[in-house]
Amino acid sequence: MSNRTLVITGASSLIGQAIAKRLLSKGDHALLHCFNNPGACSSLAESTVYSSEIVAADFTKHEELNGFCKGLQDVDILVNAAACTRTDLLPNLSDDDISRMIHVNIKALVAVCRAVVPAMMAKRRGVIVNISSVAALRGNRGQTVYAGTKGFMESFTRSLAAEYGGRGIRVNSVAPGAIDAGSLKDLLSYAEETVKKSTVANHLGTPDDVAAAVAFLCTPDAGFINGACIAVHGGFMTGI
């Protein structure tokens, strides 16, 4: 389908940028959301093949989230890649840490999906892909709240698919594991070999590995996939 409107939240992250590069094609219009680093999206916005708009919004602030949602009209594909991660033992997490994860990973997810669903229903087509995490199914020390928010995301994804699958809307999630991006980079600075050995692949994944799964879910070839979670973790769950 040509002349699509795509929305990618968290587009300034390494995974968000990889998704945008994979998905966007000639004639598309993209709304690229970022938090506080619009420069990371600048190379995406320079393309002459598609048109794009960079929107900075702090999803922990109601006014900015609400303003962002009001700008979402007639969206064909939505990818929710925005995320907040705070890793620490539960008693050490501050109220602000917990609040930010809940606001970005849960409240913003719900608000953005709610904003795009009516137009998708009206034209009886649309694709939503939510970026989850292997943490939703694999218990990890220091990720109690973060894992809980991603568990919510996967349950929400399944229920949203059940609610609107009959209206032509497909809603799926992708769960990255040991990907060389984001908060994992801090861990890699002192435990890279340990992380690698935790996967069957014995190496780290790349943001493009995640983007490839997202891109597939947005194609007609994935037309019979709805309410699913595609794991991209190199066999990280093996033995658990």
Phi, psi and chi 1 to 4 in degrees:
 res  aa     phi    psi   chi1   chi2   chi3   chi4
   1 MET       -  128.7 -178.7  175.6   62.6      -
   2 SER   -93.4  168.0   59.8      -      -      -
   3 ASN    55.3   47.3  -59.6  -42.3      -      -
   4 ARG   -85.3  154.9  -55.6  172.5  -57.0  174.2
   5 THR  -110.1  121.8  -64.0      -      -      -
   6 LEU  -119.6  142.0  -62.1   87.9      -      -
   7 VAL  -122.9  127.5  174.4      -      -      -
   8 ILE  -125.9  112.6  -57.6  172.9      -      -
   9 THR   -85.8  151.0   69.8      -      -      -
  10 GLY    66.4   31.6      -      -      -      -
  11 ALA   -70.8  -13.7      -      -      -      -
  12 SER   -84.9  -10.8   59.5      -      -      -
  13 SER   -73.5  163.5   67.6      -      -      -
  14 LEU   -60.6  -41.0  -68.3  176.3      -      -
  15 ILE   -69.9  -40.8  -72.2  177.0      -      -
  16 GLY   -61.4  -42.3      -      -      -      -
  17 GLN   -64.6  -41.5  -68.4  176.9   63.5      -
  18 ALA   -63.7  -38.8      -      -      -      -
  19 ILE   -64.1  -45.0  -69.9  169.8      -      -
  20 ALA   -60.9  -44.1      -      -      -      -
  21 LYS   -63.1  -36.5  -69.9  174.7 -177.3  177.1
  22 ARG   -72.5  -40.0  -84.1  -90.2 -173.2  168.5
  23 LEU   -84.0  -40.7  -77.7 -175.6      -      -
  24 LEU   -74.5  134.6  -63.2  174.5      -      -
  25 SER  -141.1  180.0   58.6      -      -      -
  26 LYS   -55.2  130.0 -174.8  175.6 -178.9  179.2
  27 GLY    90.1   -8.7      -      -      -      -
  28 ASP   -74.3  157.0  -72.5  -18.9      -      -
  29 HIS  -121.5  128.4  174.5   69.6      -      -
  30 ALA  -119.5  136.7      -      -      -      -
  31 LEU  -108.5  112.8 -167.9  154.6      -      -
  32 LEU  -105.3  112.5  -54.6  172.8      -      -
  33 HIS   -89.3  141.7  159.9  -96.0      -      -
  34 CYS  -140.3  166.1   64.4      -      -      -
  35 PHE   -93.1  -69.1  168.3   36.7      -      -
  36 ASN  -137.3   19.9   58.3    2.9      -      -
  37 ASN  -136.2   64.7 -172.8   17.2      -      -
  38 PRO   -61.6  -24.5   21.4  -33.0      -      -
  39 GLY   -60.9  -28.3      -      -      -      -
  40 ALA   -67.3  -19.8      -      -      -      -
  41 CYS   -97.8   -1.7  -64.3      -      -      -
  42 SER   -61.7  -40.5   59.1      -      -      -
  43 SER   -65.7  -32.0   62.7      -      -      -
  44 LEU   -68.0  -39.7  -62.4  171.7      -      -
  45 ALA   -72.9  -15.2      -      -      -      -
  46 GLU   -80.9   -7.3  -69.0  170.7   -1.7      -
  47 SER   -63.6  141.4  172.8      -      -      -
  48 THR   -98.6   -2.7   57.8      -      -      -
  49 VAL   -79.3  -37.3  174.2      -      -      -
  50 TYR  -131.1  163.6   54.2   82.1      -      -
  51 SER   -99.6  150.2   62.1      -      -      -
  52 SER  -149.8  159.6   61.1      -      -      -
  53 GLU  -137.6  130.7  176.8 -176.6   -0.6      -
  54 ILE   -99.1  126.4  -60.9  173.2      -      -
  55 VAL  -122.9  118.7  178.7      -      -      -
  56 ALA   -91.8  128.3      -      -      -      -
  57 ALA  -152.6  135.1      -      -      -      -
  58 ASP   -91.8  108.2 -177.0  -12.6      -      -
  59 PHE   -71.9   -5.6  -77.4  169.8      -      -
  60 THR   -82.8  -10.4   67.3      -      -      -
  61 LYS  -106.0  121.8  -63.1  179.5  179.1  177.8
  62 HIS   -56.7  -43.4  174.5   75.0      -      -
  63 GLU   -62.9  -41.5  -62.0   78.8    7.3      -
  64 GLU   -72.5  -39.2  -65.4 -169.5   28.6      -
  65 LEU   -64.6  -43.8  173.4   59.8      -      -
  66 ASN   -63.6  -40.9 -170.6   48.2      -      -
  67 GLY   -64.4  -39.9      -      -      -      -
  68 PHE   -62.4  -45.3  178.1   80.0      -      -
  69 CYS   -64.6  -34.9  -70.4      -      -      -
  70 LYS   -65.2  -22.2  -74.7 -177.7  177.2  179.3
  71 GLY   -87.0    2.0      -      -      -      -
  72 LEU   -94.0  103.9  -55.6 -179.1      -      -
  73 GLN  -129.5  132.9  -61.2  178.9   -1.5      -
  74 ASP    53.6   50.5 -161.3   21.4      -      -
  75 VAL   -83.3  133.5  175.6      -      -      -
  76 ASP   -92.2  -40.3  -63.3  -63.2      -      -
  77 ILE  -134.9  129.0  -65.5  173.8      -      -
  78 LEU  -120.8  128.3  164.7   65.2      -      -
  79 VAL  -120.0  117.2  179.3      -      -      -
  80 ASN   -93.8   95.6  -75.4  -60.0      -      -
  81 ALA  -109.7   -4.3      -      -      -      -
  82 ALA   -66.3  137.6      -      -      -      -
  83 ALA  -155.8  152.8      -      -      -      -
  84 CYS  -124.1  127.1  178.0      -      -      -
  85 THR  -122.7  127.5  -53.1      -      -      -
  86 ARG  -129.7  117.7  -64.2  -70.5 -172.3  -89.2
  87 THR  -109.3  117.3  -59.3      -      -      -
  88 ASP  -173.6  164.6 -152.4  -23.4      -      -
  89 LEU   -63.6  146.3  -62.0  178.3      -      -
  90 LEU   -51.7  -47.0 -177.1   59.3      -      -
  91 PRO   -64.0  -19.9  -22.9   35.7      -      -
  92 ASN   -88.5  -14.3  -64.0  -25.1      -      -
  93 LEU   -71.0  132.7  -70.3  171.7      -      -
  94 SER   -79.8  163.7   68.1      -      -      -
  95 ASP   -58.2  -37.7  -71.0  -14.6      -      -
  96 ASP   -67.0  -40.8 -176.3   62.4      -      -
  97 ASP   -56.2  -49.8  -71.3  -26.1      -      -
  98 ILE   -65.3  -43.8  -65.4  170.0      -      -
  99 SER   -62.0  -42.7  178.5      -      -      -
 100 ARG   -64.4  -41.2  -67.9 -171.3   71.6   84.1
 101 MET   -64.4  -40.9  -76.4 -171.5  -80.4      -
 102 ILE   -67.5  -41.6  -69.2  173.4      -      -
 103 HIS   -65.6  -46.7  -87.7   87.6      -      -
 104 VAL   -78.4  -45.8  176.4      -      -      -
 105 ASN   -83.1  -20.9  -58.6   -8.4      -      -
 106 ILE  -118.5  -62.0  -65.9  179.5      -      -
 107 LYS   -61.9  -44.3  -69.8 -173.9  175.5 -178.9
 108 ALA   -67.4  -39.4      -      -      -      -
 109 LEU   -55.7  -49.4  167.3   73.5      -      -
 110 VAL   -63.2  -45.9  173.2      -      -      -
 111 ALA   -63.1  -44.1      -      -      -      -
 112 VAL   -68.1  -42.9  174.1      -      -      -
 113 CYS   -62.6  -43.3  -73.9      -      -      -
 114 ARG   -61.0  -31.8 -176.1  170.9   61.6  173.2
 115 ALA   -71.9  -32.7      -      -      -      -
 116 VAL   -94.4  -19.8  -56.0      -      -      -
 117 VAL   -62.4  -44.2  160.5      -      -      -
 118 PRO   -55.7  -44.9  -29.2   38.6      -      -
 119 ALA   -67.5  -37.0      -      -      -      -
 120 MET   -63.2  -40.5  -71.8 -177.6  174.4      -
 121 MET   -62.7  -41.3  -79.1 -161.5  -57.6      -
 122 ALA   -61.6  -38.1      -      -      -      -
 123 LYS   -98.5    0.8   57.2 -171.5  176.5 -175.6
 124 ARG    58.2   40.9  -57.6 -171.5   72.1   83.9
 125 ARG  -164.2  152.8   70.5  171.7 -173.2  -87.9
 126 GLY   162.8  154.0      -      -      -      -
 127 VAL  -131.0  131.4  175.7      -      -      -
 128 ILE  -124.9  129.4  -61.7  173.5      -      -
 129 VAL  -126.4  123.7 -179.1      -      -      -
 130 ASN  -106.7  132.2  -60.5  -41.1      -      -
 131 ILE   -89.9  107.9  -54.1  -57.6      -      -
 132 SER   -94.4 -142.8 -178.1      -      -      -
 133 SER  -163.6  151.0  168.0      -      -      -
 134 VAL   -60.4  -20.2   67.6      -      -      -
 135 ALA   -62.3  -22.4      -      -      -      -
 136 ALA   -64.1  -28.2      -      -      -      -
 137 LEU  -115.3  -17.8  -70.6  177.7      -      -
 138 ARG  -113.9  119.0  173.7  176.3  173.5  141.6
 139 GLY   -69.1  129.7      -      -      -      -
 140 ASN  -131.8  135.6  -67.3  -52.7      -      -
 141 ARG   -60.4  138.6  -65.5  175.1   68.0 -108.5
 142 GLY    85.3    2.1      -      -      -      -
 143 GLN  -126.4   29.8  -68.4 -167.9  -38.3      -
 144 THR   -57.3  -54.5   49.9      -      -      -
 145 VAL   -72.0  -45.0  176.3      -      -      -
 146 TYR   -57.5  -47.2  174.7   72.0      -      -
 147 ALA   -60.8  -39.0      -      -      -      -
 148 GLY   -62.8  -39.0      -      -      -      -
 149 THR   -67.2  -34.7   64.7      -      -      -
 150 LYS   -75.6  -31.0  -68.2  -56.2 -175.3  178.4
 151 GLY   -63.3  -40.0      -      -      -      -
 152 PHE   -59.8  -45.2  172.0   89.7      -      -
 153 MET   -56.8  -44.3  172.5 -177.4  -83.0      -
 154 GLU   -70.0  -38.3  -67.0 -172.2    9.2      -
 155 SER   -66.1  -42.3  -65.2      -      -      -
 156 PHE   -61.0  -41.6  175.6   78.3      -      -
 157 THR   -60.8  -47.4  -63.9      -      -      -
 158 ARG   -61.9  -43.4  -71.4 -170.3  -66.6  -89.3
 159 SER   -70.1  -37.0  -66.4      -      -      -
 160 LEU   -65.9  -37.7 -163.6   62.6      -      -
 161 ALA   -63.8  -40.8      -      -      -      -
 162 ALA   -66.0  -35.2      -      -      -      -
 163 GLU   -71.9  -36.4 -157.5  164.9  -77.1      -
 164 TYR  -125.2    4.9  -62.7  105.9      -      -
 165 GLY   -59.7  -33.9      -      -      -      -
 166 GLY   -71.6  -10.9      -      -      -      -
 167 ARG  -101.7   13.8  -60.2  -65.2 -173.7   92.5
 168 GLY    85.6   11.4      -      -      -      -
 169 ILE  -101.5  128.9  -58.0  173.5      -      -
 170 ARG  -106.6  131.1  -66.9 -167.6  -62.8  108.1
 171 VAL  -129.1  116.6 -169.0      -      -      -
 172 ASN  -134.7  169.8  -65.3  -69.1      -      -
 173 SER  -130.5  157.4   60.4      -      -      -
 174 VAL  -123.9  129.6  170.4      -      -      -
 175 ALA  -114.0   98.2      -      -      -      -
 176 PRO   -71.2  154.1  -15.7   30.8      -      -
 177 GLY  -115.9 -114.5      -      -      -      -
 178 ALA   -80.1   78.9      -      -      -      -
 179 ILE  -104.3  134.8  -56.6  -62.3      -      -
 180 ASP   -74.5   75.1 -170.6    7.9      -      -
 181 ALA  -166.9  164.6      -      -      -      -
 182 GLY    58.1 -142.2      -      -      -      -
 183 SER   -66.3  -20.7   60.1      -      -      -
 184 LEU   -64.4  -25.9 -175.1   64.1      -      -
 185 LYS   -59.6  -32.4  -77.7 -171.5  172.1  -66.4
 186 ASP   -64.2  -41.8  -66.7  -26.4      -      -
 187 LEU   -67.9  -37.4  177.7   60.0      -      -
 188 LEU   -64.3  -24.3  -64.9  177.2      -      -
 189 SER   -62.8  -22.2   64.9      -      -      -
 190 TYR  -134.3   -3.0   59.9   87.0      -      -
 191 ALA  -142.7   34.7      -      -      -      -
 192 GLU   -60.3  -44.6 -177.6  170.8  -10.6      -
 193 GLU   -65.6  -36.5  -70.8  -53.2  -47.5      -
 194 THR   -64.2  -41.8  -60.2      -      -      -
 195 VAL   -65.2  -43.7  173.7      -      -      -
 196 LYS   -59.5  -43.1  -73.4  180.0  179.6  178.9
 197 LYS   -71.2  -11.9  -69.9  177.0 -179.6  178.1
 198 SER   -78.7   -6.6   70.2      -      -      -
 199 THR  -113.1  150.4   70.0      -      -      -
 200 VAL   -62.9  -35.5  171.7      -      -      -
 201 ALA   -66.7  -23.2      -      -      -      -
 202 ASN    60.9   28.9 -161.4   31.9      -      -
 203 HIS  -156.3  165.5   65.0   79.1      -      -
 204 LEU   -80.5  152.0  -58.8  174.8      -      -
 205 GLY   -86.4  170.8      -      -      -      -
 206 THR  -117.7  159.8   68.4      -      -      -
 207 PRO   -54.4  -32.7  -30.4   38.5      -      -
 208 ASP   -68.9  -26.8 -159.8   50.8      -      -
 209 ASP   -62.2  -41.1  -70.0  -35.4      -      -
 210 VAL   -68.2  -44.5 -179.3      -      -      -
 211 ALA   -60.7  -35.4      -      -      -      -
 212 ALA   -64.0  -40.4      -      -      -      -
 213 ALA   -66.7  -41.9      -      -      -      -
 214 VAL   -62.2  -45.4  173.4      -      -      -
 215 ALA   -60.1  -42.0      -      -      -      -
 216 PHE   -60.9  -43.9  169.3   68.9      -      -
 217 LEU   -64.7  -19.5  -71.9  172.8      -      -
 218 CYS   -91.1   -0.9  -65.9      -      -      -
 219 THR   -99.0  161.1   66.1      -      -      -
 220 PRO   -60.6  -23.4  -26.1   36.2      -      -
 221 ASP   -62.0  -22.7  -72.5  -18.6      -      -
 222 ALA  -100.1   21.8      -      -      -      -
 223 GLY   -60.9  -21.9      -      -      -      -
 224 PHE  -105.0   15.2 -158.4   54.4      -      -
 225 ILE  -107.0  116.9  -59.5  176.2      -      -
 226 ASN  -148.7  132.9 -149.9   -9.5      -      -
 227 GLY    76.6   17.0      -      -      -      -
 228 ALA   -99.3  162.4      -      -      -      -
 229 CYS  -123.4  117.7  179.9      -      -      -
 230 ILE   -95.0  118.2  -53.3  -60.5      -      -
 231 ALA   -85.6  132.6      -      -      -      -
 232 VAL  -125.6   79.5 -176.5      -      -      -
 233 HIS  -138.2   10.1   54.3   43.7      -      -
 234 GLY    62.8   26.7      -      -      -      -
 235 GLY    83.4   27.7      -      -      -      -
 236 PHE   -64.5  -24.4 -165.9   53.1      -      -
 237 MET   -85.6  -12.0  -62.2  -66.5  -68.3      -
 238 THR   -57.6  131.8  -59.4      -      -      -
 239 GLY    86.5   -0.4      -      -      -      -
 240 ILE   -98.7      -  -59.7  -58.4      -      -
